[in-house]
Amino acid sequence: MTVLRDLAAEGHAIVLATHDVELAAEIADRVVLLADGEVIADGPTADIVVSSPSFAPQVTKILAPQHWLTVSQVRAALQPDPRPLAGS
């Protein structure tokens, strides 16, 4: 997955066929879903993978109604704020 992230960060387009929704949510900017050889959805990853419970990532299913798609997003959201509290 590091290789894919590095290539994407360098501006390379990556075409990846996978059944791994978590992987797609982690690295894809755009998702195209196929069913029986037909395009059934095409658009930004965050919009597409949460549009149906059948292809939403586990993180999204478990932590709804939050809009987190990946474990990395959950981890970042749960990090304590490094700024000191007012009055301390």
C-alpha positions as CSV (number, residue, x, y, z in Angstrom):
1,M,0.0,0.0,0.0
2,T,3.0,2.3,0.6
3,V,3.9,2.0,-3.1
4,L,0.4,3.0,-4.1
5,R,0.4,6.0,-1.7
6,D,3.8,7.2,-3.0
7,L,2.8,6.9,-6.6
8,A,-0.5,8.8,-5.9
9,A,1.4,11.5,-4.0
10,E,3.7,11.9,-7.0
11,G,0.6,12.6,-9.2
12,H,0.4,9.3,-10.9
13,A,-3.1,7.9,-11.7
14,I,-3.7,4.4,-10.4
15,V,-6.4,2.1,-11.7
16,L,-7.0,-0.6,-9.1
17,A,-9.6,-3.4,-9.3
18,T,-10.4,-4.6,-5.8
19,H,-13.2,-6.0,-3.6
20,D,-11.4,-4.4,-0.6
21,V,-13.6,-1.4,0.3
22,E,-11.3,-0.4,3.2
23,L,-8.3,-0.2,0.8
24,A,-10.3,1.9,-1.7
25,A,-11.4,4.2,1.1
26,E,-7.8,4.6,2.3
27,I,-6.1,5.4,-1.0
28,A,-8.7,6.4,-3.7
29,D,-9.9,9.9,-4.6
30,R,-12.5,8.5,-7.0
31,V,-14.3,5.2,-7.0
32,V,-16.2,3.5,-9.9
33,L,-18.5,0.6,-8.8
34,L,-19.4,-2.2,-11.2
35,A,-22.2,-4.8,-10.9
36,D,-22.6,-7.4,-13.6
37,G,-20.2,-5.4,-15.8
38,E,-22.2,-2.2,-15.6
39,V,-21.2,1.0,-13.8
40,I,-23.6,1.5,-10.9
41,A,-21.8,4.4,-9.2
42,D,-19.0,6.8,-10.1
43,G,-17.7,9.7,-8.0
44,P,-15.7,10.9,-5.0
45,T,-14.8,8.0,-2.7
46,A,-16.4,9.5,0.4
47,D,-19.7,9.9,-1.5
48,I,-19.8,6.5,-3.2
49,V,-18.7,4.2,-0.4
50,V,-21.2,5.5,2.1
51,S,-24.1,5.6,-0.4
52,S,-25.1,2.0,0.4
53,P,-24.5,-0.1,3.5
54,S,-23.5,-3.0,1.3
55,F,-20.3,-1.4,0.2
56,A,-19.5,0.9,3.1
57,P,-16.2,0.3,5.0
58,Q,-16.5,-1.4,8.4
59,V,-15.4,1.8,10.2
60,T,-18.3,3.6,8.6
61,K,-20.8,0.9,9.6
62,I,-19.6,0.7,13.2
63,L,-19.2,4.4,13.9
64,A,-22.1,5.9,12.0
65,P,-23.3,8.6,11.9
66,Q,-19.7,9.9,11.9
67,H,-18.3,10.4,8.5
68,W,-15.0,8.5,9.0
69,L,-14.1,6.0,6.3
70,T,-10.7,4.7,7.6
71,V,-9.0,3.7,10.8
72,S,-6.5,6.5,10.2
73,Q,-9.3,9.1,10.1
74,V,-10.7,7.7,13.4
75,R,-7.3,7.8,15.0
76,A,-6.7,11.4,13.9
77,A,-10.1,12.5,15.2
78,L,-9.6,10.9,18.6
79,Q,-6.2,12.4,19.2
80,P,-6.2,14.9,22.1
81,D,-6.0,18.5,21.1
82,P,-2.4,19.6,21.7
83,R,-3.5,23.1,22.6
84,P,-3.7,23.9,26.3
85,L,-7.2,24.3,27.8
86,A,-8.2,27.9,28.6
87,G,-7.2,28.9,32.1
88,S,-4.6,26.2,32.5
